[in-house]
Amino acid sequence: MANPAQIVIFGASGDLTARKLIPALLGNVAVGALSPDAVQVIGVSRSARTSEQWREDLAAWVPVELAEAWPSFVPCLHYVTADASVPEQLERLHQELDRLAEPMGGESKVGRLFYLALAPELFGPVVGCLAGRGMTECPVDAADGWRRVVIEKPFGVDLPSAQALNRELLRWLREEQIYRIDHYLGKETVQNLLTLRFQNAIFEPLWNRNHVESVEISVLETVAMEGRRGAYYDGAGALRDMVQNHLMQILALVAMEPPGSLSAAAVRGEKIKVVGSLRRFTPKEVATHVVRGQYVAGPSRDQAYRQEIGVAPRSRTETYVAARVLVDNWRWSGVPFLLRTGKALHRASTEVLLRFRTPPVDLLNGPVSPDVCRLRPNTLRILIQPEEGVRLSFLVKEPGAGMRMRSSELGFDYGDLGSDRTPPAYQRLLLDAIEGNATLFIHKDEVEGSWAFADAIRAGWEEADPPVHRYPAGSHGPEAADALWHGCEGGWS
C-alpha cells in the first residue's frame, strides 16, 4: 500500500462481513499486502454495539491459519452505529471517519472504500446519502483521498432494473469509482485463463473456430435449499442466480480477444465485446437452445424443490439451466458454447472444457481402448473448483504389437506450486479495490449486456412455455439437456 486507507463496511453485522470480508482483509495483513499502520476498517450497522463488542464477535470467525495475525489487526477495527439511509446519522459517521483519519494524514490524504454489504434496494439510496454529504467527492484518478464504492450482486433482476440502478449510481459517482464485485473473478484459476491463453504460444493459435469444436462451461452444485434459502431462490432461479453473472463472466474470459494490455479498460473492453456478440434467442430458439429443470426427491435429498421451505407449492422456478450459446463474431462463429448449472446435482465442480477438432484423416484407423473417444480425443480441461488446475488430453500408442491407442494426459495442479492455501477470492478482490485496479470488477456495459441475453431467454420461457424438466436430486440433471449437443460428438463431461 502506497497510501493509507479506510474500508467502511455497511452491513457490518451481517454474515458476509464476518465470514468473508474481515478474513479477507486479515489475510492481506498476514501476507504483508496491507499494513496495520496504514489501514482502518470501520463497520457500520443499525445494530447497537461498541467497537470492542464487534471485535469480540469477529474473533469467533477468524480462520486458524490467520490467528497469528489477528492481534495486530484488532486495533484497526472500529464500529459506528448508524442507519446508512438516514443523512443525519451519516453525518455522524463522516465526523468519526475524519477523526480516525487524523493520525494517518487527515481526510485529504486517506482513501476511502465504501463496501455496501446491503440489500440491493439500498444501493442507490445509500450512495445518494453518501454523495449528499460530500463523502464520495474526489478528483479524477486521485492518488490521495480517493473515494470508491463496492457493491455486491445482484446488479438488478433484469435489464430495466440494472439500467435503473446504473443510472442512479452514475448520478452520484463516476464509473471509475464503482466496483461491481463478482467473487468468481477472484478465483485464481479464473484469473489463470488470461495467462494460459495469452502467455502461451502453444494455446492461443488454436483458440478459435478452426480448431475448437465446442466449449463446455459447467458450474455444478450439490447443495439444494438447505435452511431457508428457498424463499430467496424461488424469486430468482438459476438463470438469474448463476447464468447471468458467474457463467457469463467465465464465458467472456474464455472467448475474449487478446487485450492490448492487462489494464482494466483493455480487459473489460474485450469482455464487453463478447457479451455484445452473444446471439439473442427468439422465443422459438429458446425452446431448442435452452433446457430448464427442477429437482425432485432423489438419492441426495428426500424432498423435492416444491417441498422446500419458502417455495411455492406449484413453483416453476428452475433449479437447473443448460444452454447452447452462440458467439457471433469472427473467432467463434459456429462454435457452440454449452453452459450448464444447477442445484442438487451429483457433484460439486466448476470447470471449462475445450474439445478440439480431429485431424482430417485417420491414418492409423486402429482399435482404441474403451476410455478413448475415437472422434474427439483432444481436450483442454480448466478446473476452477474444488480442484484447481489444467488437464490436456491426447492419444498415445500402447506398448506392443499393433496400433492400439489409449488416452493420456498432461496436468498441472495449483498445489504443485507449493502453496498450502490458495488465497480466497475476496482477499484478491478487496486488495484490488483498495489499490484502484478494476480489471476483475464488472463494467456497467457487461452487466447490461448479460441481462439483455438472460432476459431474451426468460421472454422465450414466458411466451413459448417450454417444460420444466424434473430430475432426481443427486443425478446429472435432466436428460433433455443431452439434446443440446446436436451436431457435436460427445456429451456433458
C-alpha positions in Angstrom: 0.0 0.0 0.0 1.4 3.3 -1.0 -1.3 5.4 0.8 -3.4 4.9 3.9 -7.0 3.7 3.5 -10.2 3.4 5.4 -12.5 0.5 4.5 -16.1 1.4 5.5 -18.4 -1.7 5.6 -22.1 -1.0 5.6 -23.9 -4.1 6.8 -21.1 -4.9 9.3 -23.3 -7.1 11.5 -24.1 -9.4 8.5 -22.9 -12.8 7.7 -20.9 -11.7 4.6 -18.8 -9.4 6.7 -17.9 -12.0 9.3 -17.3 -14.9 7.0 -15.7 -13.3 4.0 -14.7 -9.6 4.2 -12.9 -9.5 7.6 -11.0 -12.8 7.0 -10.0 -11.5 3.5 -8.7 -8.2 4.9 -6.9 -10.1 7.7 -5.4 -12.4 5.1 -3.9 -9.4 3.3 -2.4 -8.2 6.5 -1.0 -11.6 7.2 0.9 -11.7 3.9 2.0 -8.1 4.2 -0.2 -6.7 1.4 -1.9 -4.4 3.9 -0.1 -2.7 6.7 -2.0 -2.4 10.1 -0.5 1.0 10.4 -2.0 2.3 7.2 -5.5 0.7 7.1 -8.6 1.1 9.2 -11.8 -1.0 8.9 -14.9 0.8 10.1 -18.1 -1.3 10.5 -21.4 0.4 10.1 -24.8 -1.1 11.0 -28.0 -0.2 12.8 -27.3 -2.8 15.5 -26.1 -1.0 18.6 -22.7 -2.2 19.8 -19.3 -0.9 20.7 -16.0 -1.4 18.7 -14.9 -3.8 21.5 -18.1 -5.9 21.1 -17.7 -6.0 17.3 -14.1 -7.2 17.6 -15.2 -9.9 20.0 -17.9 -11.0 17.6 -15.5 -11.2 14.7 -12.8 -13.1 16.6 -15.0 -16.2 16.5 -14.8 -16.2 12.7 -11.0 -15.9 12.4 -9.6 -18.9 10.5 -7.0 -20.9 12.4 -4.3 -20.2 9.8 -4.7 -16.4 10.4 -4.9 -16.5 14.2 -1.3 -15.3 14.5 -2.0 -12.1 12.5 -5.3 -11.3 14.4 -3.8 -9.4 17.4 -2.0 -6.9 15.1 -5.3 -6.4 13.1 -7.7 -5.9 16.0 -6.7 -2.2 16.7 -7.6 -1.4 13.0 -11.3 -2.4 13.7 -13.8 0.3 14.6 -17.6 0.3 14.8 -20.2 3.0 14.3 -23.9 2.5 14.9 -25.8 4.3 12.1 -28.5 3.8 9.5 -26.9 4.4 6.2 -30.1 5.7 4.6 -30.5 8.5 7.2 -28.5 11.6 6.2 -28.2 12.9 9.8 -26.7 9.6 11.0 -24.3 9.6 8.1 -23.0 13.0 9.1 -22.0 11.5 12.5 -20.2 8.7 10.6 -18.5 11.3 8.5 -17.2 13.1 11.6 -16.0 9.8 13.1 -14.1 8.9 9.8 -12.4 12.3 9.8 -11.4 11.9 13.5 -9.9 8.4 12.8 -8.1 9.7 9.7 -6.1 12.4 11.6 -3.3 10.1 12.7 -2.9 8.9 9.1 -2.6 12.3 7.5 -6.2 13.5 7.5 -9.2 13.3 5.2 -7.5 14.7 2.2 -4.7 12.1 2.4 -6.7 8.9 3.3 -8.5 6.9 0.6 -12.0 5.5 1.5 -13.5 2.3 0.2 -17.2 2.1 0.9 -18.4 -1.5 0.8 -22.1 -2.0 0.5 -22.8 -5.4 2.0 -26.5 -4.5 2.0 -29.8 -5.5 0.3 -29.7 -4.4 -3.4 -32.6 -2.0 -2.9 -30.4 0.1 -0.6 -27.5 0.5 -3.1 -28.9 3.6 -4.7 -30.3 5.4 -1.6 -27.1 4.8 0.4 -24.9 6.1 -2.4 -27.2 9.1 -2.7 -26.9 9.8 1.0 -23.1 9.5 0.9 -22.8 11.8 -2.0 -25.3 14.2 -0.4 -22.9 14.7 2.5 -19.9 15.1 0.2 -18.4 11.7 1.2 -17.8 10.4 -2.3 -16.2 13.5 -3.8 -12.6 13.2 -5.1 -10.6 14.3 -8.1 -10.4 12.1 -11.2 -7.7 9.4 -10.8 -6.8 10.7 -7.4 -3.8 9.1 -5.8 -4.6 10.6 -2.3 -8.0 11.0 -0.9 -9.7 8.7 -3.4 -13.3 7.5 -2.9 -14.6 4.2 -4.2 -17.8 2.1 -3.7 -18.0 -1.7 -3.9 -21.5 -3.2 -4.5 -22.4 -6.9 -4.3 -24.5 -8.7 -6.8 -27.3 -8.9 -7.8 -26.9 -5.9 -10.0 -30.7 -5.7 -10.8 -33.1 -8.6 -11.5 -33.5 -7.8 -15.3 -32.3 -5.3 -17.9 -34.6 -2.4 -16.9 -33.7 -2.7 -13.2 -30.0 -3.0 -14.0 -30.2 0.1 -16.2 -32.1 2.0 -13.5 -29.5 1.0 -10.8 -26.6 2.1 -13.1 -28.3 5.4 -13.8 -28.8 6.1 -10.1 -25.2 5.2 -9.2 -23.8 7.3 -12.1 -25.9 10.2 -10.9 -23.6 10.4 -7.9 -20.4 8.6 -9.0 -18.1 8.2 -12.0 -17.9 4.8 -13.5 -14.3 4.6 -12.3 -15.5 4.9 -8.7 -17.9 1.9 -8.9 -16.6 -1.6 -8.3 -19.2 -4.3 -9.0 -17.9 -7.4 -7.4 -18.4 -11.0 -8.5 -16.3 -13.3 -6.4 -15.9 -15.8 -9.2 -13.5 -13.4 -10.9 -11.3 -13.5 -7.8 -10.6 -17.2 -8.1 -7.0 -18.0 -9.1 -7.9 -20.4 -11.8 -10.4 -18.0 -13.4 -7.6 -15.4 -13.5 -5.2 -18.0 -14.9 -7.3 -18.1 -18.0 -5.6 -14.9 -19.1 -2.2 -16.3 -18.5 -3.0 -19.7 -20.1 -4.3 -18.1 -23.3 -2.1 -15.0 -23.8 1.3 -16.0 -22.4 1.5 -19.4 -24.0 2.1 -19.6 -27.7 1.0 -23.2 -27.9 -2.6 -22.4 -27.0 -3.6 -19.0 -28.4 -3.2 -20.1 -32.1 -5.6 -23.0 -31.5 -8.1 -20.9 -29.6 -10.7 -20.3 -32.4 -13.3 -21.9 -34.6 -10.8 -23.5 -36.9 -9.5 -25.8 -34.1 -12.1 -25.9 -31.3 -15.3 -27.8 -32.0 -17.1 -26.9 -28.7 -16.6 -25.2 -25.4 -18.3 -26.6 -22.2 -18.7 -24.5 -19.1 -20.1 -26.2 -16.0 -20.9 -24.8 -12.6 -22.4 -27.8 -10.7 -23.6 -27.7 -7.1 -24.7 -30.5 -4.7 -26.3 -28.1 -2.3 -30.1 -27.6 -2.5 -32.3 -25.3 -0.5 -30.9 -26.0 3.0 -32.1 -23.7 5.7 -34.4 -21.0 4.4 -32.7 -20.3 1.1 -35.8 -21.3 -0.8 -37.6 -18.0 -0.1 -35.0 -16.1 -1.9 -34.3 -18.6 -4.6 -37.9 -19.1 -5.7 -37.9 -15.4 -6.8 -34.6 -15.7 -8.6 -33.9 -19.1 -10.2 -30.7 -20.5 -11.8 -30.9 -18.2 -14.8 -30.7 -15.0 -12.7 -28.7 -16.5 -9.8 -25.9 -18.1 -11.8 -26.1 -17.8 -15.6 -26.4 -14.0 -15.9 -23.3 -13.4 -13.8 -20.9 -16.2 -13.0 -21.2 -18.2 -16.2 -21.3 -15.1 -18.4 -18.1 -13.9 -16.7 -16.3 -17.2 -17.4 -17.6 -17.3 -20.9 -16.3 -13.8 -21.6 -12.8 -14.6 -20.4 -12.7 -17.8 -22.5 -14.0 -16.1 -25.6 -12.4 -12.6 -25.5 -9.9 -11.3 -28.0 -6.3 -10.6 -26.7 -6.4 -7.2 -25.0 -3.8 -4.5 -25.8 -2.6 -4.7 -22.2 -3.8 -6.0 -18.8 -5.2 -2.7 -17.9 -8.8 -2.6 -16.6 -10.0 -0.7 -19.6 -8.4 -3.1 -22.1 -9.6 -6.3 -20.5 -13.1 -5.1 -19.7 -13.4 -3.6 -23.2 -12.8 -7.0 -24.8 -15.2 -8.8 -22.4 -17.9 -6.2 -23.3 -17.4 -7.1 -27.0 -18.0 -10.8 -26.2 -21.2 -10.1 -24.3 -22.4 -7.9 -27.1 -21.7 -10.7 -29.6 -24.0 -13.3 -27.9 -26.9 -14.3 -30.1 -30.2 -13.1 -28.6 -32.6 -16.0 -28.9 -36.1 -15.7 -30.3 -38.8 -17.4 -28.3 -38.7 -20.3 -30.8 -35.0 -20.6 -30.5 -35.2 -20.7 -26.7 -37.1 -23.9 -26.9 -34.3 -25.6 -28.9 -31.3 -23.9 -27.3 -32.2 -23.8 -23.6 -33.3 -26.5 -21.2 -34.6 -25.8 -17.7 -35.1 -28.2 -14.9 -36.2 -28.6 -11.3 -35.1 -31.2 -8.8 -37.4 -33.7 -7.2 -36.6 -36.2 -4.4 -33.7 -38.4 -5.2 -30.6 -40.1 -3.8 -29.1 -37.0 -2.3 -32.3 -35.4 -0.9 -35.6 -36.8 0.2 -37.8 -33.9 -0.7 -38.5 -32.1 -3.9 -37.8 -28.4 -4.6 -41.5 -27.6 -4.3 -41.5 -29.0 -0.7 -38.7 -26.8 0.4 -39.3 -24.0 3.0 -40.4 -20.8 1.3 -41.0 -22.4 -2.1 -44.4 -22.1 -3.7 -46.3 -25.4 -4.0 -46.6 -25.1 -7.7 -43.4 -23.2 -8.4 -41.9 -23.4 -11.9 -38.7 -21.8 -10.8 -35.7 -23.5 -12.5 -33.0 -25.0 -10.3 -31.1 -26.2 -13.4 -30.3 -24.5 -16.7 -28.4 -25.7 -19.7 -27.9 -23.7 -22.8 -26.3 -23.9 -26.2 -24.9 -20.4 -26.6 -23.5 -18.9 -29.8 -21.0 -16.1 -30.0 -21.5 -14.4 -33.4 -18.0 -13.0 -34.1 -15.1 -13.8 -36.3 -13.2 -16.0 -33.9 -16.1 -18.2 -32.6 -18.8 -18.2 -35.4 -20.4 -21.7 -35.4 -18.8 -23.0 -32.2 -21.4 -23.9 -29.6 -20.7 -22.8 -26.0 -22.6 -25.4 -23.9 -23.4 -24.0 -20.5 -25.0 -25.7 -17.5 -25.5 -25.0 -13.9 -27.8 -26.5 -11.2 -28.6 -27.3 -7.6 -28.8 -30.8 -6.0 -26.6 -32.4 -8.7 -24.3 -35.4 -8.5 -21.1 -33.5 -7.8 -19.8 -30.0 -7.0 -17.4 -28.7 -9.6 -16.7 -25.7 -11.8 -14.7 -26.3 -15.0 -14.2 -25.2 -18.6 -13.7 -27.9 -21.3 -12.5 -27.2 -24.8 -12.9 -30.0 -27.3 -10.6 -29.8 -30.3 -11.3 -30.9 -33.8 -9.6 -34.1 -35.1 -7.2 -34.4 -37.9 -8.9 -34.6 -41.4 -7.6 -38.1 -42.0 -7.4 -41.0 -39.5 -4.0 -42.5 -40.7 -3.9 -45.3 -38.0 -7.6 -46.4 -38.1 -6.8 -48.9 -35.4 -8.7 -50.1 -32.4 -8.8 -48.0 -29.3 -9.2 -48.6 -25.6 -12.7 -48.2 -24.1 -11.7 -45.0 -22.4 -10.9 -43.2 -25.7 -13.3 -41.1 -27.6 -12.5 -42.2 -31.2 -13.6 -38.9 -32.7 -12.6 -36.3 -30.1 -9.6 -37.4 -28.1 -8.0 -33.9 -27.6 -9.4 -31.8 -24.8 -8.2 -29.0 -22.6 -9.9 -29.0 -19.2 -9.6 -26.0 -16.9 -10.5 -26.9 -13.3 -11.7 -24.0 -11.2 -13.2 -25.6 -8.1 -12.9 -27.7 -6.0 -9.8 -28.9 -7.9 -7.7 -26.1 -9.3 -5.6 -26.9 -12.3 -5.3 -27.7 -16.1 -5.5 -31.1 -17.9 -4.6 -31.6 -21.6 -5.6 -35.0 -23.1 -4.2 -36.7 -26.2 -3.7 -40.1 -27.8 -0.7 -42.3 -27.4 0.1 -45.8 -28.7 0.0 -48.6 -26.2 3.3 -50.7 -26.0 3.3 -53.9 -28.1 2.4 -55.0 -31.5 -0.3 -53.3 -33.5 -1.6 -49.8 -33.3 -3.8 -49.8 -30.2 -4.3 -46.3 -28.9 -5.1 -45.0 -25.5 -5.7 -41.7 -23.8 -3.1 -39.9 -21.8 -2.9 -36.6 -20.0 -0.6 -33.8 -19.1 -1.7 -31.9 -16.0 -1.0 -29.0 -13.7 -2.3 -28.5 -10.1 -2.0 -25.3 -8.1 -0.9 -27.4 -5.2 2.3 -28.2 -7.2 3.3 -24.6 -6.7 4.0 -25.3 -3.0 1.3 -23.1 -1.7 -0.7 -24.6 1.2 -3.5 -22.2 0.9 -4.9 -20.5 -2.2 -6.0 -17.0 -1.2 -9.8 -16.7 -1.1 -11.4 -14.7 -3.9 -12.4 -11.8 -1.7 -8.8 -11.4 -0.5 -7.6 -10.6 -4.0 -10.6 -8.5 -5.0 -10.6 -6.3 -1.9 -6.9 -5.6 -2.3 -7.5 -4.7 -6.0 -10.3 -2.3 -5.0 -8.1 -0.6 -2.4 -5.3 -0.3 -5.0 -7.7 1.0 -7.6 -7.3 -2.0 -10.0 -10.8 -2.6 -11.6 -9.7 -5.3 -14.0 -11.6 -8.1 -12.1 -14.7 -6.0 -11.5 -17.6 -5.7 -13.8 -18.3 -2.7 -16.0 -21.9 -1.4 -16.4 -22.0 -2.4 -20.1 -21.1 -6.0 -19.1 -24.0 -6.1 -16.6 -26.5 -4.7 -19.1 -25.3 -6.9 -21.9 -25.6 -10.0 -19.7 -29.1 -9.1 -18.6 -30.2 -8.5 -22.2 -29.1 -12.1 -23.0 -30.8 -13.5 -19.9 -34.0 -11.5 -20.5 -34.3 -12.9 -24.0 -34.3 -16.4 -22.5 -36.9 -15.5 -19.9 -39.1 -13.9 -22.5 -39.0 -17.1 -24.5 -40.0 -19.1 -21.5 -42.9 -16.9 -20.9 -44.1 -16.9 -24.5 -43.4 -20.5 -25.6 -43.7 -22.0 -22.1 -41.4 -25.0 -22.6 -41.5 -27.7 -20.0 -39.6 -27.6 -16.7 -38.0 -31.0 -16.7 -37.8 -32.9 -13.4 -34.6 -34.5 -12.3 -33.8 -36.6 -9.2 -31.6 -34.8 -6.6 -28.2 -36.3 -6.8 -28.4 -37.0 -10.5 -26.6 -35.4 -13.5 -29.7 -33.2 -14.3 -32.5 -33.6 -16.8 -31.8 -36.0 -19.7 -33.3 -33.4 -22.0 -30.1 -31.4 -21.7 -28.3 -34.0 -23.7 -30.1 -32.9 -26.9 -28.2 -29.6 -26.8 -25.2 -31.5 -28.1 -26.8 -32.0 -31.6 -24.2 -31.8 -34.3 -21.3 -32.3 -31.9 -19.6 -35.6 -30.9 -19.7 -36.4 -27.2 -21.8 -35.0 -24.4 -21.6 -33.4 -21.0 -18.3 -34.2 -19.2 
